[in-house]
Amino acid sequence: MQASKITVLYVDDEENNLFSFKATFRLKYKVLTAISGDEALKILATTQVHIIITDQRMPEMTGVEFLEKVLEKFHDPMRILLTGYADMTAVVDAVNKGKIFHYLAKPWNEDELDLTITRAYEKYLEKALLKEMNQNLEVSNDQLEFLLRQRLLS
């Protein structure tokens, strides 16, 4: 499907979950992990990430707060929220404020999470293609305007 592996950043304050995620998906994806939102933001500043998966319940910064910070600087990665609690307010906030692609309950199901990552990456590629097409359209538009001005001047 792609030349290189999908880069997934998994953010969770529980180290066991980070190890489990990495052990499960490291062969299929390039897996990066962070134990806090702040650590994850540092990773995002230096590494291109396609998919961000974050736990909601973390000290210092919730998953939704983290995703809001992500949106301030990094618009491209697709965002997935995990939570082990039936917290509808967090889900609604994640959709409205964190602009998430998908919400999954913890503990996650490997097949469901894998399918969600795949679908999120397809959406990532669609957005990247649309962005590229819009940039090409802007260049073409600028060139056309230039030619039109040249024609009007002669």
N, C-alpha and C positions, 0 to 999 in steps of 0.2 A: 504493500500500500504506500509506504513512504521509504525514502532512501535511508534515513536514519531513524532511530527510535524516538517515539513520542516522549517528551520530557514532562514528568509529573512531579509536582512538589506536594508532599503530604505534610500537613501541619497538625500536630497533636501534642498536648502537654504530657501524655503518658508514653514513656519510653517503650514499653512493651508493644503498644500499638504501632509505633514507628518501626520497630524491628519486624513485627508481624507483616506489616504492609510491604516493607522492603523485601522480605523473604518470599512473599507471595508473588510480587510483580517485577522483581529485578531482572528476570530473564527476558520479559516481554517489553518492558519500558525502561527508560533511563529514569531511575527513581532518586529524587532528592528529598531529604527529610529535614524538618525543623521542629524544635521543641517549643517554639513560641512564635507569635506573630512578628515580633521584632527581628528574630533570627531569620524568619522567612523573607521579610522585606529586604534584608541584607543580601540574601541569595538572589532575589529578583533583580536587585540593582546590578548584578554582575553576570547573570545567566539568563538565557532565553528559556522561558518555561511555556509550555503549551496548555497544561491543565494544572489547576490548583485545587487540591482537596483539603478542606480544613474542618477540624472538629469545632463545634459551637462552644462547648463549655470549657474554657481555659482561663486560668488566672491572668490578671493584668489586662488582657484584651480578648474579648469574645471573638468567635469566628466571624460574626457579622461586622464587628468593628474592624477586624483585620481586613476583610474584603472591601470595606469602604476605603481604607487606606490604600489598598492595592489599586482601586479604581482611580485614585488621584494621580498616579504615575504610570500604571501599567494597564492599559485598556485591552490588550490582546488576549491574555490567557483566559481560558474558559474556567468558570468557578463552580465548584461542587461543595455543598455543605453536608457534613455528617453530624448527627446528634443522637445521643443515646436517650434523650428525654422527649416525651411527647409535648414539646414546647411550640405551640402554633405561633406564638408571638415571634419567636426567633425565626421560624420559617418565613413568615410574612415579611419580617424585617430583612431577611436574607434576599428575598425576591425583590423587594422594593429598594433597599439601600445598597445591598451588595451585588445586585444584578446577577444572581446565580443562574447557572444553566440547569442545575438539578439538585434535588435534596434527597438524601438517603438516610435511613435510620441505622444507628449502631446497635449491636455489632453488625458490620457490613457483611453482605453475602458476596463471596468472591466473584461468582458469575455475573451477578447484577452490577457490581462495581466495575468489572472488566467491560461489560457492555456499555455502561454509562461513560467510561473513559473513551471508548471507541467512538460513540456517538458525539461526545463533546469534541473530540479531535476532528471529526468530519465537519462539525459546525465551525471550528477554528479555521479549517482550510477554506470553507466557503467564505467566511469573513475576510480572510487574507486575500482571496481571489477578487472579491468585490472591492477591497481597498486598492489593490493593484489596478483593477480596471478603471476605477474612479481617478486614480493618479494619471493613467494613460489618457483618459478622456480630458482631464485638465490640460495636459501637455498639448494634445491635439487642438483643443479649443484655443489655447494661447497661440499656437502656430497659425490657426485659421484667422484669428483676429489680426495678427501681424500681417499676414498676406492681404487681408482686406484693407488694412490701413495703407499698405504699400500701393495697392491698386487705386485707392481713392486719391493718393498723393500724386500719382503719375498722370 
